[in-house]
């Protein structure tokens, strides 16, 4: 008998094969999966160290790969994106007119930003701690590294808004001429599913996976208390008012295990993949 993890991988691989071969089953939409180097790949771009390339460059490449899939799927697609991939996908949705994504599943992604010492961070920035990373990130050179594009230091908001070229733009924290169009594009989705949990160990704070984040005293402000929500800068409040935001919290799941945990798949994702 197959283990739950094997069943999950098999299910996703089956969806992958359907998507790549152009075979369609009535009543089911294709599923697009984005993550750096995961075992199950639908679109394999910017894996491993290449994931450190600037976020906007990655968004452009993923959009190019996804356009043909969406065009071949007139009934729409589901978008399942993990970790950093969740931010790539959200930017893609906001900046792609006429996309046909039905459900966007954000699996343990730092949607409200990242601020915390983790082993992953120390691999990228040796000998640094979270309170000094802004010196590296908040300049034009640091913005050439993907994690700096969503590094959100709650004690350095003015520098974050001035120098960060990615997250403030897709969150609408920094106005731009395309904000209205981006909001309309994002609101084309029918469902937003946010998945994360307190034992993740990488996404910091873990509530960022549900659009929560630190205030200047490092207390957590939940999604509905964030300025981008209250001002509805990119459509999150409207989605929530429509009843189309689903939040799923699971304890005991480490960051690298979300995509292979059968319970998470069964309770948080499966019902939306139809």
Residue, then its C-alpha position, 0 to 999 in steps of 0.5 A: x500500500x502506498x504511503x500518503x506522501x507517495x500518493x500525493x506525489x503520484x497525484x501531482x505527477x498525474x496532474x503534471x502529465x495531463x498538463x504537459x500532454x494536453x489531455x483534459x478530463x471533464x470537470x477538472x482544470x489543469x494545475x500549475x505548480x511553481x517552486x524552486x527545485x521541488x520533486x514535483x515540477x510543472x515549470x522548472x525554472x530558476x531552480x537552486x541557486x538560480x532562485x536568487x535572481x531578481x524576482x521581476x526577472x523570474x516573474x517574466x520567465x514564468x509568465x512566458x511559460x504559463x501563457x501557452x498553458x493558459x491559452x490551451x485551457x479555455x476553462x481556466x487553470x489552478x495555480x499552486x505555488x510554494x515558498x518564494x514561488x507564491x510571491x512570483x505567482x502573485x506578481x504574475x497574476x497582478x501583471x498579467x491581463x486576461x489571465x484565466x487562473x481560477x484558484x491561486x493556492x499559496x503554499x507557505x509563501x512570505x506574502x507579507x514579507x520576510x524578516x527573521x534569522x533562519x538557516x536559509x538566510x545564513x546560507x545566503x548572507x553569512x555572518x549577518x543577523x536580521x537587524x543588519x540585513x537591510x544594509x545589504x538589501x536596501x540598495x540597487x545592488x542588494x535588489x539583484x538578490x531575490x530574498x532582498x526583493x521581499x525583505x521587509x524590515x519593520x524598523x526600516x520602513x522608509x528605506x524599504x519603501x524607497x529601495x525595495x523594487x518588488x514587494x512594496x509594488x505588488x502590495x501597493x505600499x508604494x503607488x505606481x501608475x499600474x496599480x489600478x490595472x494590477x488590482x483588476x488583474x488580481x481580482x480575476x481569480x475566483x479563490x485565494x487559498x493561503x496555507x502556512x503554520x507556526x512550525x514552518x521554521x523558514x517563513x518569518x513571521x509564519x503569519x506572513x503566509x496569511x498576509x500577517x506581519x510585524x509592526x514596528x515593535x515586532x508584534x504581529x498584525x494580522x491580515x485585516x490590520x495590514x495597511x494594504x488590506x485596509x486600503x485594498x491596494x491590490x484587491x485582497x480586501x475585496x476578495x475577502x469581502x466576496x468570501x473568496x479567501x481561505x486560510x488553512x493553518x497546520x502545526x507540526x509541518x516544517x517548511x520543506x515538508x509542505x508539498x509532501x504532507x498528505x494531510x495538508x494536501x487533503x485538508x487544504x488543497x484537494x477540494x480546490x483542485x476541481 
